[in-house]
Amino acid sequence: IDVVEGGSMTAAIFGIIKGTIGPAVLFLPRGFQMAGYVFAIPTMILATASYIYSANRLLECWKVEKERATKIDEIRALLLESPKRYGATGEESRPSEGGKLLTYPELARRAFGSGAIFVQLGIALMQFGVCLTYLIFVPQNLYEAIHELLGWDVSKTVFLITMVMIEVPLSWIRDIRRLTPFNVMATLLIAYGLFSCLVLAFWEIEKDSESTYFDRLADLAATNSDTWILFIGTAFFAFEGCITLIVPLQEAVFREEDKKRFPSVNQTVTSSIVAFYIFFALTCWAAFGTSIRTALTASLPPGPYATSVQLAYSVAVIFTFPLQAFPAMEVVFHHSASGASKTDPSEHTKLNVQASLVVCLLGIVAYLAIDYLGNVVSLLGSLVGIPIALIFPPIMHNILVRKLPVATKVMNYLVASLGVVIMGVTSYITITQWDKGAE
């Protein structure tokens, strides 16, 4: 993408909401149950503060690079207008970077040079990881839905194989605009599913005449000493869709005064979303109790309404999969395609085969981790989410923004160092305690 159309602040706010709220919110109730609210709520707040800090660092990098590119364009235009006075040749100059869309990977390239490949791979791994959670999530939902509708106990593996067979041809799509109708449909279905989960939760609480909503909340476990640390990765995974989206959204805002307000608006909107996350997680946990599962929709009380939610979310996730995988495929196969790939049928076939192999590989991993969705989410958040959200942005800020106060530089290094420690500790514990997260 080289250009981006100007948009309003309202459109940017909807972009933040769409980028943040997705299927990952359904993983939070069991995460709260595994951690206990005394640990889960502060962890969500800390993860939010870390994300906002890193997002602001990225937006400052964007501002500096945008101003630099604008100055270069102004100087180049001046030289072209007055070639004799300034000694220019009068020939057409090279295109500047001013018209190029500034994204997280682009800022990383300017900060790290060839080292930006680690950022690109990290983003790609996170997107593939989200696709992996989809391949576990959908079979669990369809298993419950088919059991309720037809009374059949169909193996989750059958649903997994079926989903892989659907996703393989969808992964061959090279023009992302063809996926737009799927995106719109998936957004509507996710909104329906999320609203319905809350309705069913309050419905479940209301059926119990002996306790109120607040009684249920008071009965929740404060701590869970066995699995509390697994929630750290889950908390950072909740931001998997927004850290890479924040810079393009800033770029897309059209009015100059809105561009200046965007960081504070992003902070307010994100904080509001996290407040909803906490409310949603506590409410669903209180409603469905200790038997709650990572795939929340699989924990809903049996009935036609719950089945419709399970089917809606399954369809939404199936058609979100290619959208999630598309950017990651672009990163992975960028160097394998030749310049003739757009016109050479053999290159198209090669890319299709590679994409199919990736989807099948994800399917194999999903089969092995079919009963460990919570662990997969925690490990992805720890091993991939934390570097993207907590380690890379502060370091990029120190490199790209010159003449920073010493205190700011030190704070950036402290935040990045803290991220490294948290990543290492939580990833190690998640792996060593893998069996404790079984469902």
LINURNOR-V257400 format. One record per residue. RES is the residue in one small letter. SS is DSSP state (a for helix, b for strand, c for the rest). PSI is psi in degrees with one decimal (none if undefined). Layout:
<<RES:SS:PSI> <RES:SS:PSI>>
//
This chain:
<<i:c:126.1> <d:c:-20.2> <v:c:161.0> <v:c:135.9> <e:c:145.7> <g:c:147.4> <g:b:169.5> <s:c:169.2> <m:a:-34.5> <t:a:-44.0> <a:a:-38.1> <a:a:-39.4> <i:a:-44.2> <f:a:-34.4> <g:a:-40.9> <i:a:-45.8> <i:a:-46.4> <k:a:-38.3> <g:a:-24.1> <t:a:-46.5> <i:c:114.3> <g:c:-161.9> <p:a:-22.1> <a:a:-26.0> <v:a:-26.7> <l:a:-17.1> <f:a:-11.8> <l:a:-40.7> <p:a:-46.6> <r:a:-32.1> <g:a:-41.8> <f:a:-41.1> <q:a:-37.5> <m:a:-23.9> <a:a:-33.6> <g:c:142.4> <y:a:-25.6> <v:a:-32.2> <f:a:-37.3> <a:a:-44.6> <i:a:-50.2> <p:a:-34.6> <t:a:-41.2> <m:a:-39.9> <i:a:-43.0> <l:a:-42.8> <a:a:-38.0> <t:a:-45.4> <a:a:-39.9> <s:a:-43.1> <y:a:-46.5> <i:a:-40.4> <y:a:-48.8> <s:a:-38.2> <a:a:-42.0> <n:a:-36.1> <r:a:-43.5> <l:a:-41.0> <l:a:-32.3> <e:a:-38.6> <c:a:-42.3> <w:a:-46.0> <k:a:-45.5> <v:a:-46.3> <e:a:-34.6> <k:a:-43.6> <e:a:-39.5> <r:a:-44.5> <a:a:-37.0> <t:a:-41.7> <k:a:-40.5> <i:a:-41.7> <d:a:-39.3> <e:a:-43.1> <i:a:-43.2> <r:a:-41.4> <a:a:-38.7> <l:a:-40.5> <l:a:-37.8> <l:a:-33.6> <e:a:-31.4> <s:c:70.3> <p:a:-36.9> <k:a:-40.7> <r:a:-37.2> <y:a:3.6> <g:c:17.7> <a:c:160.6> <t:c:-16.5> <g:c:-3.5> <e:c:159.4> <e:c:129.1> <s:c:166.8> <r:c:146.9> <p:c:138.2> <s:c:176.1> <e:c:-0.3> <g:c:-32.2> <g:c:1.8> <k:c:135.8> <l:c:124.3> <l:c:121.2> <t:c:175.1> <y:a:-51.9> <p:a:-35.8> <e:a:-42.1> <l:a:-38.3> <a:a:-39.1> <r:a:-40.9> <r:a:-27.9> <a:a:-45.0> <f:a:-10.0> <g:a:-129.8> <s:a:-20.8> <g:a:-11.4> <a:a:-13.7> <i:a:-30.1> <f:a:-35.8> <v:a:-45.1> <q:a:-44.1> <l:a:-37.5> <g:a:-43.7> <i:a:-42.8> <a:a:-43.1> <l:a:-38.9> <m:a:-42.2> <q:a:-40.4> <f:a:-36.6> <g:a:-39.7> <v:a:-41.4> <c:a:-37.0> <l:a:-43.5> <t:a:-33.9> <y:a:-40.3> <l:a:-19.3> <i:a:-38.5> <f:a:-48.6> <v:a:-47.7> <p:a:-36.7> <q:a:-40.6> <n:a:-47.5> <l:a:-33.3> <y:a:-47.9> <e:a:-40.5> <a:a:-46.3> <i:a:-36.2> <h:a:-39.3> <e:a:-40.6> <l:a:-46.0> <l:a:-10.9> <g:c:15.8> <w:c:141.0> <d:c:79.8> <v:c:132.7> <s:c:141.6> <k:a:-28.5> <t:a:-35.7> <v:a:-44.4> <f:a:-36.0> <l:a:-46.7> <i:a:-41.2> <t:a:-42.7> <m:a:-40.8> <v:a:-41.1> <m:a:-30.4> <i:a:-42.6> <e:a:-27.0> <v:a:-54.8> <p:a:-31.1> <l:a:-28.5> <s:c:-10.2> <w:c:-11.8> <i:c:125.8> <r:c:-20.3> <d:c:106.0> <i:a:-20.3> <r:a:-25.7> <r:a:-17.2> <l:a:-3.7> <t:a:-46.4> <p:a:-36.5> <f:a:-39.2> <n:a:-44.8> <v:a:-46.8> <m:a:-44.0> <a:a:-40.4> <t:a:-44.7> <l:a:-41.8> <l:a:-38.6> <i:a:-41.0> <a:a:-43.4> <y:a:-45.6> <g:a:-41.6> <l:a:-46.2> <f:a:-41.2> <s:a:-34.7> <c:a:-40.5> <l:a:-42.0> <v:a:-46.4> <l:a:-33.2> <a:a:-48.5> <f:a:-33.6> <w:a:-43.4> <e:a:-40.2> <i:a:-40.5> <e:a:-27.8> <k:a:-22.8> <d:c:100.4> <s:c:-12.2> <e:c:-9.8> <s:c:148.2> <t:c:177.1> <y:a:-43.8> <f:a:-30.1> <d:a:-42.5> <r:a:-44.0> <l:a:-40.4> <a:a:-24.1> <d:c:-6.9> <l:c:148.1> <a:c:132.1> <a:c:-39.6> <t:c:159.6> <n:c:97.7> <s:c:-19.4> <d:c:-37.0> <t:c:13.9> <w:c:-34.9> <i:c:-20.6> <l:a:-21.1> <f:a:-20.9> <i:a:-48.8> <g:a:-39.8> <t:a:-39.7> <a:a:-42.3> <f:a:-29.1> <f:a:-27.4> <a:c:-19.8> <f:c:17.9> <e:c:-28.4> <g:c:-10.1> <c:c:-29.0> <i:c:-34.9> <t:c:-13.6> <l:c:-18.2> <i:a:-39.0> <v:a:-46.7> <p:a:-34.4> <l:a:-41.9> <q:a:-42.2> <e:a:-33.1> <a:a:-22.2> <v:b:129.0> <f:c:-51.1> <r:c:140.6> <e:a:-40.2> <e:a:-32.2> <d:a:-35.1> <k:a:-40.4> <k:a:-32.5> <r:a:-16.5> <f:a:-45.0> <p:a:-42.5> <s:a:-35.4> <v:a:-43.4> <n:a:-41.4> <q:a:-43.6> <t:a:-46.6> <v:a:-44.2> <t:a:-43.2> <s:a:-39.3> <s:a:-40.1> <i:a:-42.5> <v:a:-36.2> <a:a:-39.9> <f:a:-41.3> <y:a:-48.2> <i:a:-44.3> <f:a:-44.9> <f:a:-46.9> <a:a:-46.5> <l:a:-40.8> <t:a:-47.7> <c:a:-37.5> <w:a:-44.7> <a:a:-33.8> <a:a:-42.9> <f:a:-4.9> <g:a:-162.9> <t:a:-12.0> <s:a:4.6> <i:c:143.8> <r:c:162.4> <t:c:-44.6> <a:c:90.3> <l:a:-39.1> <t:a:-23.0> <a:a:-7.9> <s:a:-2.2> <l:c:148.3> <p:c:139.2> <p:c:142.9> <g:c:164.2> <p:a:-39.9> <y:a:-47.4> <a:a:-39.1> <t:a:-39.2> <s:a:-35.4> <v:a:-44.5> <q:a:-42.6> <l:a:-40.5> <a:a:-46.8> <y:a:-37.2> <s:a:-46.3> <v:a:-42.7> <a:a:-45.3> <v:a:-37.8> <i:a:-40.9> <f:a:-10.4> <t:a:-27.1> <f:a:-52.8> <p:a:-32.5> <l:a:-38.7> <q:a:-37.7> <a:a:-25.3> <f:a:-53.3> <p:a:-36.2> <a:a:-40.8> <m:a:-40.4> <e:a:-41.0> <v:a:-47.0> <v:a:-39.6> <f:a:9.0> <h:c:-42.4> <h:c:-12.6> <s:c:-17.8> <a:c:137.3> <s:c:175.2> <g:c:-19.1> <a:c:9.5> <s:c:-26.1> <k:c:-22.2> <t:c:-18.3> <d:c:114.2> <p:a:-33.5> <s:a:-34.4> <e:a:-39.8> <h:a:-43.9> <t:a:-41.7> <k:a:-45.5> <l:a:-38.7> <n:a:-40.6> <v:a:-44.2> <q:a:-44.3> <a:a:-40.1> <s:a:-41.0> <l:a:-39.0> <v:a:-46.3> <v:a:-41.9> <c:a:-38.4> <l:a:-43.0> <l:a:-36.9> <g:a:-39.0> <i:a:-43.8> <v:a:-40.4> <a:a:-38.3> <y:a:-41.2> <l:a:-27.2> <a:c:21.9> <i:c:-28.8> <d:c:15.1> <y:c:40.3> <l:a:-42.1> <g:a:-40.7> <n:a:-41.1> <v:a:-45.5> <v:a:-45.8> <s:a:-42.9> <l:a:-40.3> <l:a:-44.3> <g:a:-39.3> <s:a:-51.3> <l:a:-31.4> <v:a:-42.6> <g:a:-41.9> <i:a:-45.6> <p:a:-42.5> <i:a:-40.0> <a:a:-20.7> <l:a:-24.4> <i:a:-53.2> <f:a:-46.6> <p:a:-45.2> <p:a:-36.9> <i:a:-41.8> <m:a:-37.9> <h:a:-42.9> <n:a:-32.2> <i:a:-44.8> <l:a:-32.4> <v:c:105.5> <r:c:160.2> <k:c:38.8> <l:c:146.0> <p:c:148.5> <v:a:-39.7> <a:a:-38.5> <t:a:-43.0> <k:a:-44.2> <v:a:-43.2> <m:a:-42.2> <n:a:-44.1> <y:a:-35.7> <l:a:-43.4> <v:a:-44.7> <a:a:-41.1> <s:a:-41.0> <l:a:-40.2> <g:a:-41.1> <v:a:-44.5> <v:a:-47.9> <i:a:-42.4> <m:a:-48.3> <g:a:-47.4> <v:a:-48.7> <t:a:-36.4> <s:a:-44.6> <y:a:-45.7> <i:a:-38.3> <t:a:-42.1> <i:a:-44.6> <t:a:-24.6> <q:c:29.4> <w:a:-42.1> <d:a:-22.4> <k:a:-17.7> <g:a:8.8> <a:c:146.8> <e:c:none>>
//
